[in-house]
Amino acid sequence: MDIENALRDGLSTVATFVPKLVLFFAILIVGWLIAKALMKVVNGILERVGFDNAVEKGGVKTALDKSKYDASDIVAKLVYYAVLLFTLQLAFGVFGPNPISDLITQLIAYLPQVVVAIIIIVIASAIAKAAKDLIATMLGALSYGNIVATAVSVFIMFIGIVAALNQMGIATTVTTPILVAILATVAGILIVGVGGGMVKPMSQRWDGWLDKAAEEGAKAKQQAKSPKDAGKEVGEQYKAQASDGDDQPAKDGTGSRAYQ
């Protein structure tokens, strides 16, 4: 009797488990196919709308130069793995509550934070690239222009990375104090510099820059005259010289002036 009960229980367990296992693999296969299809669709849409060019203009191109994937491929891969996670959660849910399902559920709940962090990095990279180009253009004639532009770009990227890490809850106890220390250092330098006599030298520099700008503006205005205006001005000068010559008395043969 014990053997019969054991066999009956075993067959009952197998009969209950096999359909669940078949459903598990069916869900995995269907989910995998859907994930691959979505990956191709997302990649194609992003490439058609010019997502790669927009992202590369933001400075991400440098980071992806040595990678075999472009920006649209990376986003498509993220979509692919996200769909796979949902598929695994659904597949393991067939067996009821289990630790694997709980782990996958936590990973899925964490995905929005990762997406937001990636968006923060992309935006920070775009802002850093734009700031670097703008400052390099404005200070291109100065010897330290490129250094200032690079420093500003690196600082903006650092802030973006700190914000992304805080969004994901990673190393907040390290990155936040570092950011506060950097900002405090910059503020201290400005306070000490201004209090130590930077106001007067900067005022003198501004006066010199404004004078030079006024001179350059006058030159540009002079050069901006059209050929028609220049010709008119020359004609007026010629007429004035001719009228002056007519007003002067003519000389006779003896060299004395003859008056009528």
KOLBA-970199 format. One record per residue (C-alpha): residue in one letter; x, z, y. Coordinates in Angstrom, 3 decimals, padded with zeros to 6 digits. Example, Ala and Ser with C-alpha at 12.3 -4.5 7.8 and 13.67 -1.06 7.14 Angstrom:
KOLBA-970199
['A'; [012.300; 007.800; -004.500]],
['S'; [013.670; 007.140; -001.060]],
***
This chain:
KOLBA-970199
['M'; [000.000; 000.000; 000.000]],
['D'; [002.838; 000.818; 002.398]],
['I'; [004.430; -002.556; 001.732]],
['E'; [001.149; -004.325; 002.395]],
['N'; [000.647; -002.449; 005.653]],
['A'; [004.199; -003.216; 006.739]],
['L'; [003.777; -006.905; 005.923]],
['R'; [000.447; -006.954; 007.712]],
['D'; [001.929; -005.323; 010.787]],
['G'; [004.879; -007.675; 010.720]],
['L'; [002.710; -010.749; 010.429]],
['S'; [000.472; -009.448; 013.181]],
['T'; [003.490; -008.909; 015.444]],
['V'; [004.831; -012.375; 014.689]],
['A'; [001.404; -013.924; 015.209]],
['T'; [001.188; -012.189; 018.584]],
['F'; [004.782; -012.896; 019.656]],
['V'; [005.082; -016.569; 018.674]],
['P'; [002.336; -017.849; 021.011]],
['K'; [003.885; -015.829; 023.828]],
['L'; [007.292; -017.317; 023.050]],
['V'; [005.872; -020.834; 022.979]],
['L'; [004.121; -020.207; 026.299]],
['F'; [007.368; -018.776; 027.686]],
['F'; [009.341; -021.942; 026.887]],
['A'; [006.488; -024.157; 028.076]],
['I'; [006.455; -022.392; 031.438]],
['L'; [010.244; -022.691; 031.692]],
['I'; [010.214; -026.434; 030.967]],
['V'; [007.370; -027.186; 033.357]],
['G'; [008.881; -025.006; 036.078]],
['W'; [012.292; -026.627; 035.630]],
['L'; [010.795; -030.105; 035.974]],
['I'; [008.867; -029.054; 039.089]],
['A'; [012.015; -027.506; 040.572]],
['K'; [014.025; -030.709; 040.042]],
['A'; [011.251; -032.844; 041.512]],
['L'; [010.930; -030.603; 044.571]],
['M'; [014.698; -030.621; 045.042]],
['K'; [014.741; -034.424; 045.214]],
['V'; [011.704; -034.556; 047.503]],
['V'; [013.084; -031.965; 049.917]],
['N'; [016.506; -033.646; 049.981]],
['G'; [014.953; -037.039; 050.681]],
['I'; [012.689; -035.721; 053.464]],
['L'; [015.516; -033.845; 055.182]],
['E'; [017.796; -036.884; 055.094]],
['R'; [015.077; -039.133; 056.530]],
['V'; [014.323; -036.827; 059.454]],
['G'; [018.044; -036.596; 060.325]],
['F'; [018.528; -032.965; 059.331]],
['D'; [022.182; -033.523; 058.387]],
['N'; [023.078; -035.023; 061.766]],
['A'; [021.296; -032.237; 063.646]],
['V'; [023.069; -029.530; 061.677]],
['E'; [026.485; -031.208; 061.892]],
['K'; [026.180; -031.365; 065.682]],
['G'; [025.864; -027.600; 065.588]],
['G'; [029.349; -027.188; 064.165]],
['V'; [028.438; -026.704; 060.498]],
['K'; [030.137; -030.004; 059.632]],
['T'; [033.550; -028.325; 059.817]],
['A'; [032.469; -025.720; 057.291]],
['L'; [031.120; -028.398; 054.921]],
['D'; [034.036; -030.847; 055.165]],
['K'; [035.597; -029.647; 051.902]],
['S'; [032.273; -029.271; 050.112]],
['K'; [030.685; -031.977; 047.985]],
['Y'; [027.260; -031.025; 049.370]],
['D'; [025.844; -031.748; 052.798]],
['A'; [023.327; -029.572; 054.648]],
['S'; [020.252; -031.223; 053.124]],
['D'; [021.707; -030.860; 049.611]],
['I'; [022.245; -027.139; 050.158]],
['V'; [018.679; -026.615; 051.378]],
['A'; [017.350; -028.643; 048.445]],
['K'; [019.406; -026.509; 046.040]],
['L'; [017.978; -023.347; 047.592]],
['V'; [014.471; -024.690; 047.035]],
['Y'; [015.404; -025.556; 043.452]],
['Y'; [016.680; -022.075; 042.620]],
['A'; [013.757; -020.423; 044.418]],
['V'; [011.298; -022.366; 042.261]],
['L'; [013.317; -021.413; 039.170]],
['L'; [013.065; -017.751; 040.115]],
['F'; [009.295; -018.014; 040.416]],
['T'; [009.240; -019.813; 037.070]],
['L'; [011.279; -017.081; 035.379]],
['Q'; [009.068; -014.407; 036.859]],
['L'; [005.974; -016.152; 035.539]],
['A'; [007.566; -016.849; 032.150]],
['F'; [008.777; -013.291; 031.520]],
['G'; [005.430; -011.997; 032.742]],
['V'; [003.945; -013.406; 029.517]],
['F'; [005.531; -010.514; 027.615]],
['G'; [004.024; -007.920; 029.914]],
['P'; [005.874; -005.428; 032.122]],
['N'; [009.628; -005.548; 031.479]],
['P'; [012.882; -004.840; 033.375]],
['I'; [013.753; -008.542; 033.733]],
['S'; [010.465; -009.296; 035.448]],
['D'; [011.013; -006.360; 037.799]],
['L'; [014.513; -007.606; 038.681]],
['I'; [013.303; -011.146; 039.344]],
['T'; [010.466; -009.787; 041.490]],
['Q'; [012.997; -007.939; 043.643]],
['L'; [015.094; -011.093; 043.994]],
['I'; [012.058; -013.106; 045.060]],
['A'; [011.142; -010.457; 047.621]],
['Y'; [014.708; -010.743; 048.972]],
['L'; [014.577; -014.539; 049.417]],
['P'; [012.874; -014.567; 052.865]],
['Q'; [015.678; -012.398; 054.251]],
['V'; [018.273; -014.843; 052.912]],
['V'; [016.424; -017.808; 054.453]],
['V'; [016.222; -016.084; 057.839]],
['A'; [019.933; -015.210; 057.644]],
['I'; [020.820; -018.857; 056.974]],
['I'; [018.709; -019.954; 059.932]],
['I'; [020.481; -017.398; 062.138]],
['I'; [023.884; -018.731; 061.076]],
['V'; [022.869; -022.346; 061.774]],
['I'; [021.465; -021.473; 065.220]],
['A'; [024.510; -019.360; 066.091]],
['S'; [026.791; -022.205; 065.033]],
['A'; [024.895; -024.662; 067.245]],
['I'; [025.032; -022.312; 070.233]],
['A'; [028.745; -021.645; 069.680]],
['K'; [029.525; -025.366; 069.516]],
['A'; [027.514; -026.099; 072.669]],
['A'; [029.127; -023.202; 074.554]],
['K'; [032.610; -024.308; 073.498]],
['D'; [032.036; -027.902; 074.632]],
['L'; [030.517; -026.786; 077.945]],
['I'; [033.294; -024.327; 078.775]],
['A'; [036.015; -026.741; 077.663]],
['T'; [034.522; -029.393; 079.950]],
['M'; [034.274; -027.032; 082.919]],
['L'; [037.740; -025.511; 082.473]],
['G'; [039.471; -028.544; 080.999]],
['A'; [041.882; -028.828; 083.901]],
['L'; [043.086; -025.251; 083.450]],
['S'; [045.811; -024.301; 080.996]],
['Y'; [043.725; -021.537; 079.457]],
['G'; [040.444; -023.493; 079.357]],
['N'; [040.555; -024.256; 075.628]],
['I'; [041.526; -020.682; 074.818]],
['V'; [038.541; -019.303; 076.724]],
['A'; [036.197; -021.851; 075.119]],
['T'; [037.437; -021.004; 071.623]],
['A'; [037.190; -017.256; 072.272]],
['V'; [033.583; -017.577; 073.457]],
['S'; [032.706; -019.743; 070.453]],
['V'; [034.255; -017.264; 067.997]],
['F'; [032.476; -014.354; 069.672]],
['I'; [029.081; -016.087; 069.442]],
['M'; [029.681; -016.901; 065.768]],
['F'; [030.673; -013.291; 065.124]],
['I'; [027.440; -012.075; 066.683]],
['G'; [025.498; -014.564; 064.540]],
['I'; [027.235; -013.399; 061.356]],
['V'; [026.585; -009.757; 062.222]],
['A'; [022.912; -010.539; 062.843]],
['A'; [022.682; -012.433; 059.538]],
['L'; [024.298; -009.591; 057.602]],
['N'; [021.990; -007.079; 059.258]],
['Q'; [019.026; -009.267; 058.328]],
['M'; [020.087; -009.147; 054.678]],
['G'; [020.967; -005.462; 054.886]],
['I'; [024.614; -006.057; 053.961]],
['A'; [027.463; -004.005; 055.423]],
['T'; [025.387; -002.765; 058.343]],
['T'; [027.420; 000.433; 058.457]],
['V'; [030.558; -001.656; 059.058]],
['T'; [029.467; -004.642; 061.163]],
['T'; [027.343; -002.753; 063.689]],
['P'; [030.102; -000.292; 064.745]],
['I'; [032.566; -003.197; 065.010]],
['L'; [030.187; -005.113; 067.282]],
['V'; [029.596; -002.034; 069.425]],
['A'; [033.357; -001.448; 069.671]],
['I'; [033.991; -005.053; 070.769]],
['L'; [031.275; -004.954; 073.403]],
['A'; [032.556; -001.588; 074.662]],
['T'; [036.090; -003.011; 074.862]],
['V'; [034.943; -006.025; 076.873]],
['A'; [032.936; -003.792; 079.207]],
['G'; [035.932; -001.475; 079.628]],
['I'; [038.220; -004.380; 080.485]],
['L'; [035.785; -005.638; 083.125]],
['I'; [035.342; -002.179; 084.629]],
['V'; [039.062; -001.447; 084.756]],
['G'; [039.853; -004.940; 086.029]],
['V'; [037.285; -004.807; 088.837]],
['G'; [038.232; -001.261; 089.744]],
['G'; [041.908; -002.144; 089.614]],
['G'; [041.721; -004.793; 092.298]],
['M'; [040.302; -007.969; 090.799]],
['V'; [037.679; -008.336; 093.511]],
['K'; [040.000; -009.432; 096.312]],
['P'; [042.066; -011.909; 094.230]],
['M'; [038.898; -013.452; 092.818]],
['S'; [037.439; -013.706; 096.327]],
['Q'; [040.544; -015.563; 097.471]],
['R'; [040.362; -017.861; 094.467]],
['W'; [036.690; -018.615; 095.158]],
['D'; [037.511; -019.475; 098.790]],
['G'; [040.227; -021.866; 097.632]],
['W'; [037.923; -023.467; 095.065]],
['L'; [035.143; -023.913; 097.629]],
['D'; [037.522; -025.507; 100.147]],
['K'; [038.831; -027.867; 097.512]],
['A'; [035.290; -028.725; 096.440]],
['A'; [034.393; -029.546; 100.066]],
['E'; [037.409; -031.845; 100.366]],
['E'; [036.593; -033.597; 097.127]],
['G'; [032.992; -034.012; 098.272]],
['A'; [034.082; -035.674; 101.507]],
['K'; [036.372; -038.037; 099.591]],
['A'; [033.622; -038.898; 097.163]],
['K'; [031.225; -039.582; 100.046]],
['Q'; [033.778; -041.869; 101.684]],
['Q'; [034.388; -043.742; 098.441]],
['A'; [030.669; -044.031; 097.781]],
['K'; [030.162; -046.397; 100.736]],
['S'; [028.859; -049.759; 099.603]],
['P'; [030.776; -053.000; 100.333]],
['K'; [027.952; -054.020; 102.652]],
['D'; [028.386; -050.904; 104.778]],
['A'; [032.154; -051.355; 104.803]],
['G'; [031.793; -054.990; 105.910]],
['K'; [029.335; -054.005; 108.627]],
['E'; [031.756; -051.376; 109.885]],
['V'; [034.609; -053.908; 110.021]],
['G'; [032.371; -056.386; 111.857]],
['E'; [031.441; -053.827; 114.474]],
['Q'; [035.103; -052.990; 115.002]],
['Y'; [035.920; -056.716; 115.444]],
['K'; [033.124; -057.164; 117.976]],
['A'; [034.321; -054.142; 119.937]],
['Q'; [037.867; -055.543; 120.083]],
['A'; [036.546; -058.969; 121.179]],
['S'; [034.458; -057.487; 123.978]],
['D'; [037.453; -055.492; 125.207]],
['G'; [039.488; -058.714; 125.358]],
['D'; [036.787; -060.486; 127.400]],
['D'; [036.656; -057.693; 129.965]],
['Q'; [040.434; -057.972; 130.677]],
['P'; [041.454; -060.603; 133.354]],
['A'; [043.247; -063.739; 132.132]],
['K'; [046.830; -064.474; 133.149]],
['D'; [047.738; -067.614; 135.163]],
['G'; [050.815; -069.680; 134.702]],
['T'; [052.970; -067.396; 136.888]],
['G'; [052.156; -064.416; 134.810]],
['S'; [049.856; -062.846; 137.382]],
['R'; [046.251; -062.159; 136.535]],
['A'; [043.715; -064.527; 138.091]],
['Y'; [040.416; -063.067; 139.196]],
['Q'; [037.418; -065.213; 139.737]],
***
